[in-house]
Amino acid sequence: MNADPISKTKDDYADIIGHINHPDSPVGIDAQFTHAIIIAYLQQISNRLHKIETQMKTVQKPNDS
């Protein structure tokens, strides 16, 4: 299983931060780091869902009628 996204450092998210960077945005939180964590969680969920869906397809058999 992947590491918990909240336990990673900002440097671990450098690629994601590079995609969502907007230096002139005045927000009260570290939006880059926050978004990187959210995206990492969504990527984990998407990968897990894909794995489950793949497993379900192999378990389900088409109707022979």
KACOR-V819473 format. One record per backbone hydrogen bond with DSSP energy under -0.5 kcal/mol. CO is the residue of the C=O (numbers start at 1). NH is the residue of the N-H. If there is no record, write none. Layout:
CO/NH + CO/NH
This chain:
4/7 + 5/8 + 9/12 + 9/13 + 10/13 + 11/14 + 13/17 + 14/18 + 15/19 + 16/19 + 16/20 + 17/21 + 22/25 + 24/26 + 25/27 + 29/31 + 30/34 + 31/35 + 32/36 + 33/37 + 34/38 + 35/39 + 36/40 + 37/41 + 38/42 + 39/43 + 40/44 + 41/45 + 42/46 + 43/47 + 44/48 + 45/49 + 46/50 + 47/51 + 48/52 + 49/53 + 50/54 + 51/55 + 52/56 + 53/57 + 54/58 + 55/59 + 56/60
